[in-house]
Amino acid sequence: MKNAFVIVTLSSLMAACASVPSSAPVAPVPTPVVEAASPDPDAGLPNVELTGNLLFQLSRAEFEFRGGEYQGPYLTMLSLAQQTRDPRLARRAAEMAITAKQADDALAALRLWRSIAPDSDEAAQYYLGLVVLTNNFADAEPILRSRLAGMPPEARGLALFQTQQLLARAPDKEAASAMLVRLVAPYGNTLEAHVVLSQGAFARGAKADAAREAKAALAIKPDSELAILSLAQAMEDDAKVGVLLKEFLDGYPKSLEVRGAYARVLVNRKDYAGARNEFLALAKAQPDNPAHIYALGVLAMQMNQPAEAEKLLVRFLDVLSSSNAEDKDPSKVLVMLAQLAEERGDLKGALAWLDKVGSDDPKMNLAVQVRRAQLSARQGDLPAARRILTGLSPTEPAEQAQLIGVEAQLLTDAGKAAEAYKLMEQAAAKYPKNPDLLYDFALMAEKAGRVDVMEKTLRRVMVQAPDNQHAYNALGYSLADRNVRLPEALKLIRKAQGMAPDDPFIMDSMGWVHYRMGNLDEAEAQLRRAYGLRNDADIAVHLGEVLWKQGKKDEARELWRAAQAKDPRNDSLRTTLARLNQVL
């Protein structure tokens, strides 16, 4: 089971765990749960006169540090902090040491900062974060024990969670776990203590211990979402987790965190209809939660409900724009909306959605520009499409090769197969160790009638990327489609299916090789399963031919008509109908 769902859920319930200010690259550390009113930032600071000499030393230290020096600027800041007793200078010395990855110097500066400002929560945050990351547990333990003891009972539970989150970042997992057990021991009769111990046990890989502690937490509070999710995390079996969460929801139907986790389990199991029902219940309880609307939109796409998917994703954009979510980048959804528009033939609408993408992710922007080029070519403007591609300048060789492959495909689609083949042949020579490019070149070689080049190139891919199921599947399918070396084709496709048992295109290949070998029942079973997973025109054509051979001609024609409606220019459909002398 994918345990990410539990971690995400728990993080939402422990959002009070604070982070060290962004100016210092230190891992997040716990803060007190009960905080006083925001103090005057200048309260308690020493009255230090900013003389010309002091300003000169501070400025020189900063310029030297920004210029790449470390030792001099650090010592200057540390010395000035000792002289002035100004905690801000001690903090700056610590930041310099942390940036330079000098743990011992950072600890020295942090100890000075804490001695100057012993009541500073920020100084304690920095200090705890560093001592844990450097496995200095002897320094951290008394501070954490004192914090926990000083918490009022109603705040101690969250403080325990914060402590566990802090210690989870320690490199020495065993020592951190042992310290967590000691810190939690005085509060062992509380729900939070058992959940914390469960999370700590899971983090170090002790799943049986994690499950035992989660069950102990449930015994204290049977309706605890944290406890049931901790138990689910420790089980790591989708089928058992699904039963566990469903039983919990039957008893406590208002548990939204658990319902969300259960919905994601159903997605993992590809029970999209069941997952949709759970997300609908979540959306009813929280109608403006963008995460639920997004999930429903994606599920609608997966369930081949494009109109519903578009409606939901547009609503997601509206809700996201007015939400307080930290990540408000809608790029992925804009790309999905472009895909939906393209699938219904609205190429201008697809381009309009893509024009709204303004992501900070270079890879996303590259993908969007590639898609714009493809859509321009589909509109008949190949020169504009090629201009978009040539205007891109990725630095990574893999991305450079990708653009060549895209351009070659555009040339092929425009009827310039010879020019496309030459371009890919040159690219394969330029990037001989790029298995993705070689794979695309192999497929193009087959379409050009160069099956010798195709097979040779696919075998090169198998050597470079032995876990690339597509190469085995492509060669196996090619042999089956040409009705040659069928035992070898079956062996290749079986190898591919062993790597990706739920891939509908590999199922399609398996069905096709069984058809060629005369195993019609097995062929039908494989192709029906593939078509159920992926409503693809090529799969429909193959399944139709198997049914035709079995005498189920009406059903075969129905499938071919569906394929024709989905892809009117499908080559496989055209050649199949011509070979069987059929007209739809």
N, C-alpha and C positions, 0 to 999 in steps of 0.2 A: 504494500500500500504506500502511496505517496504521502509522507507525513507532513508535507508543507501546510496542509490545511489546518492542522492542529497548531502549528507554530504561529501562523497568521492569526488564528482565532485568539490564542493566548496573548499575542502582542496587543490586540485591541483592548483586552481587559487589563493590561498592565501598562497602559499608555502613560502613567505618571512617572515611569522611569525616565529620568532626564538625561541629557547628553552634555558633555563638556562643551563649552563655547567653541564655535567653529574656527576660531583663530588658532587653535592648537589641535594637532592630529592625535588625540588621545581617544581611546575607546570610551563609550558611554559608561558612566558610573552612577550609582544610586544617589539620590538626594533625599533629604528628610521629607516625610509625607506631610507633616504639619508645618507649614511655613508661616513666619510672621509677615506682617505687612511690609511691602517693599521699602527698605531703608533708604535714607539719603545716600546716594553713591559716594559723596565726599565725607560722610560721617566717619570719624575715627582716623582720618588720614592725618599724617603729621604736617605741621606748618613749615614746609620747606621752601626757602627762597630760591627761585629759578635764576641763579646767577649766570653770567655769561659763560663761565667755565663749565658749569653743570650742563648748560644747554649744548655747549660744544662737545662734551664727552658723550652725551646721549645721541646727538645727531651723528657724530662720527661712528659710534657703535652700530647704529641702524644702517648707515650707508655701507659700512664694511660687511655687515651681515647680509644685506641684500646683494652685495657683490660676490658672495660665495665664501667669505671668511666666517669662522666660527669661534675659535678659542678666545681671541682678543675681545670681540663684542660681548661674548658670554661673561668673561671675567669682569669686564667693565660694568655690566648691568648688575652682577652679583655684588661687586664691591660697593657700588653706589647704593644698592638696596641695604647693605649692612650699615653704611654711613648714615643714610637718611631715614632708615626704618620705614620706608615707603613700600607697602605691599605690592603696588603696581609694578615696581621695578623687579621685585623678586619673581613676580608672575612672568614678566617679560624674559627674564633669564631662563626660567623653566621652559617657556615656549621655544626659545632658541635651542636649548639642549634637546628638547623632544624632536624638533624639526631636523636637527643634525643626528638624531638617533643615538644620543649619548645618555644612556639611562642613568649612570651614576651621577653625572653632572645634573641631570634633571631632578633626581632625588635630593641632591644637596640644595638646589634652589627651592624645591617644594618644601623641604624642612624649614628653610629660612622663612619662606612665605607664611607657613603655619605658625612659626614662633612669633612673627610680627603680628599676624592676624589670627589668633587661635580660635576665634568664633566664626571664621569665614567658611561658609558651606562650600563656596567655590574652590577654595584651597583644598578642602577635604576631598572634594570630587576629583580634582587633578591627582592628588596624592594617592587615593585609593585606586584609581584607575591604573596608575603606573606601577604601584607595588604589586598589584595582582598580575598585571601583564608581565612583570619580571619575576613572578613566583616568590615574592618576598612576603609570604603569608604571616610570618611572625609579626611583621609590622601592621598588617591589615586586620588580623583577628581581634585584637583588643579594641580597635576603633569600631569595628562592626558589632562586636558584642555590646559595647557601651551604647551604641545607637539603638540597637534592638531593645535593650533593657529600658532605655529612656523613653520609648514610644508608649503612648496611651494604648490600651488594648484594642480600641477600634481602628487604630492606624497600623498596628504591628503586622497585620496580615500582608498588607501591601509592601511594607518594609522587608518582610521575608522574601517576597517575590523579587524585589529589587536586588536583594543580596544574592539570590540564586542567579539572576541574570548577570550580575557583575562577575561572580566566580566562574560562570560558564565560559568566560573569555580567557581564563588562565591557561597557559600552555600545559602546565602539569595538572591534568584532569584528576588523577588519583588524589593528589594532595589537596586540591581544591574541594573535591567531593568529601574527603575526610573532615575538612574544616567546616564545610556546610553542615554535616551531621552534628558536629559539636555545637555550632551556633544555634541550630534548630532545636536541639535536645530539650532546653527548658520549656519549649512551647509545643511539645510533642502531642498534646491532647487537642490540638486545633486542626481544623480542616486545612488551613493554609500550610501548616508545617508538613502535612503528608503530601500535599500537591507539590510543594517545593522539592521534597525529597524524591518524589516520582520524576519530576522534570530533571533533577540532577542525575538520577540513576539512568534515565534515558540518554542524557547527554554523554555519559561515559559508556554507553552500550549495554548496560545491565538491565535488559528489558523485563526479566522476571521480577527484579526488585522494583522497577518502575510500576509494573502492574499491581504488585502487592501494596505499595504505598497508595496508589490511586484507589484501590478497593477500600483501604482503610479510611480514606477521605470520604468516599461514598457512604461508608457506614456511619460517619458522623453527620453528613448532610446528603441524603439520597437525591436531592434535586439540584446538586451542584453541577453546573455546566463545566466548570474548570476540572472537576474530578472525573467526569465521564469522558471528557476530551483527552485528559491525560491517560486514562485507561485505553481509549481507542488508539492513541498514538503508540502505546506500548505493544498493542496486539499485532499490528502490521499485516493484517489479512483482510482484504476488502470484504470478502463474504461475511466473515465474523464481525467485522466492524459495522457493516451495514445492519446486521441483525441487532447488535448492541445499541446502536444509535436509534434505530426504529423503535425498539422497545422503550427506550428512554423517552422518546417523543410521544409515544402512546400515553405515557404517564404524565408527562410535563410538556404539553403541546405548545406552550408559549416560549419555549427555550430557543430563541432565534439563532444563537451562536451554534448550537447543536444542529439545528435544522440546516444551517448553511454548510456545516461540515458533512452532514448526511447527503445533501445535494451534490457536493463535490465527489463524494464516494460513488454516487450513482453515475456521475459523469465519467469517472475512472473506469467504471464497469460498462460504459457505453449504453446505459439505460437512460437515454436522453428524454424519453417521455416521462419517466419517473422523476428525473432531475428537474424537468420543467415544472411539474406539479409542486415540487418543494420550493422552487424559486418564485412561483406564483404566490404561494402562501407567504413567503418572505416579503414580496413586493406589496402584498395586501397590508401587511403589518407595518411596513416602512415604504410607503409609495414613492418617496423621493430619494431613496437610497440608490445612487448611481451604479453601485456594484451589482445589485440585483437586476436592474434594467439591462445592464451590459450582458450579464449572464443569460438572460432570457433572449436577448438579441442574437448572441452567438449560438444558442441552442436552436433558435428558429432557422438560422442558416444551416446548421448541421442537419436539421430535420427537413430540409428542402422546402422551407416556407419563406420565400424571399420577400413577399409583401409585408408579412408580419415582422420579419427581421429588420427591414428598412424602417418601418414605423417605430420599432423599439429603439433602434440605434439613433434615429433622429431625436427621439425623446431623451435618450441618454445625453446627447450633446447639449440639449436645453437645460437639463438638470445639472450637468457638470458645470456649466458656465455660471450657475448661481449657487454652487455648493462651496463648502469650505475645505474641500479636499486639497491636500498638499500638492499632489501630482494632478495637474489639470491639462496635461498634454493629450489632445483628442486625436492624435495622428493615426493610431491604429484603427480607430473607429471610422475616421474619414476614408482610410484606404478600404475598409470593408464596404462602406457605402459606395465607393467608386466601383468595387467589384460587383456589387448588386446591380448598379446602373448598367454596367457593361454587359452583364448576363442577360438583361432584358433588352439589350440593343441600343441603349441610350448612351452613345459614346461621348457626346458633348456633355451630358450630365456627369459621366464618370470623370471627365477632365476637370469639370467645375469643382467636384469634390476634392480632387487631387490638388487643385490650385490653392485650396485652403490649408494644406498641410504646411506647417512651419515648425518642424521639430528641431530640437537641439542635437538630435542623434544623427551623425553623418551617414550612418548605414541606412537609417530610415529615409533620409533625403535622397540618397543614391537610388534606393529601391523605388521611390516615388518618381524620380526622373526617368528611370528605366520604363516604368509603367506608362508614363506620359508619352514616351517615344513609341511604345507598342500601340497605344491607342491612336496616336497620330498616323501610324502606318496603316492601322485598320480603317481609318477614314480615307485612305488612299493617298496620303501625303508622305510618301517615303522619304523625299529629300528633307522635309521638316523633321521627321523621326531621326534621320541620321545626323542632322545638325544638333539635335538634343544630345545624342550619344557622344559626338565628338566634342561637345562643349563640357563634358565631364572629365575630370582629371584625378581619378583616385590614385593614391600612392601605393596601395597594396597590390602586388602582382595578381593575387586571386581575384580582386575586383576588376583589374584591367582585363584579365582573361574572361571574366563574366560579361563584360561589355562587348567583347568580340563575339562571344556566343550569341548574345542578344541581337547584334547587328546581322549576324549570319542567318538567324531565324527570320528576321524581318525580310531579308533578301529572298529567302526560300518562299515565304508566304507571298511575296510579290512576283513570283515566277522566275526569279533570277537564281535558279538552283546552282548553275555552274559557277557563278561569281561567289555564291555562299560557300560552296565546297572548297574553292580555292582559298578563301579567307580563313576557313577553319583548318585547312591543311597547313597553312602558314602558321596559324596560332598554335597548332599541336606541336610544330617544330620549335616554336619559341618558348612554349610552356610545357615541356615534355613530362614534368612531374606534377601536373595538375590533373588529378583523376576526374574532376567534374568536367573540365574542358575536353579531356580525352573521351569521356562517355558521350558527350554531345556530338563530338566528331564522329564517333563510331555509328551513332544513329543516322547521322547525315550521310555517311559513307554507304550505309545500307540502302537508303532512299536513292542514292546515286547509282545503285547497282554494283557497288564495290563491296560485296560480301566478304571478300578476302581481307580487305582493309578493316572492315567492321569487326570481324572475329579477332584479328591480330590486335586491334586497339582495345577491345573489351578484355582480352586476356592480360594486356598491360595494366588495365585498371584493376583487375583482380589481384595482380601482384602488388601494386602500389597501395590498394585499399581492400584487403581481403575480407573486410566486414561490409563491403558495399553490396547490398543485396540486389541493387538495381542492375549491376553488371551481369550477375548470374542470370537474373530474370530476363534481361534483354537478349542475351545470347540463346538462352533456352527457348524463349518465345520465337526468335528468328528461325531456329531450327524447326520448331513445330510448325510455324506458319509456312515454311517451305517444304514441309512434310519429309524431312531428311533427318537421319541420325536421331530418331525419336527416343530411344533409351537414354542417350546422352542428354537430350533436351529435358527429359523427365528428371534426370539426376540433378541437372543445373537448377531447374525450377524448385525442386524439393529443397535444395540447399538455400535458395533465396527465401523460401517460405519458412524454413527453420529460423531464419534471422528475423523475419517480419511476418508472423503468422496471421495477422489481421489486416494485411495490406490487400485491398480489393483488386489491385492491378496484378499482383502476383497470383491471387486466386483465379483471375481471368486467364492468365497464362497456364495455370495448372488445369483449368477446365478445357482450354484449347488443346493442350497436348494429349489429354485423355480422349478428346474428340477425334484427334488424328489417329490415335491408337485403337479407336473403335469402342472405347469404354463410355458409352453414351450416358448411362445413369450417373456415373461419377462425374462426367463432364457437366451434366445438368446441375448436379448438386453444388459443385464448385462455382459455376457461373451464377446460379441463383443467389448463393450467399454473397458473391462479389457484387451483384447488382443491388442486393438489399443494402449493402454498405455504401455503395457509390452509384448513383443514378447517372451512369456514364454512357455515351452513345456507342462507343466501341464495345463495351461489355454487352450492351443490349443487342448489338449486331451478332456477336458470337453466340449468345444465348438463343437468339432467334434461329440461327442456323442449326444449332443442336436440336431445338424443338422441331424444326422443319424436317430434319433427318428422322426424327422419331414419329413423324406423322401428325404432329400438333401444329398444323399449318395456320390456323386462325390465330392462335396465340403468338406464333412467330411473326405474322404480319402486324399484329398489334404492337409488338416490341419494336419492329422496324419503323413503323409510323412514329412511335414515340422518339426513336433515335433521329428520324428525319426532322421532326419538329424541333428537337433540341439542337441539332447540328446539320442544317440542310446540305452543307458541302462535304459531309463526312466521306472520305475516300473509301474506308472499309465498307460502309453501307453501299456505296455506288458499285464497287467491284463485286460484292456479294450478290446484289440483286441482278447484276449482269450475268454472273456465272450461273445463277439459278434461273435465269430467264424470267424474272419477276418484275412487275411494275406496280407500284403502290398507288 
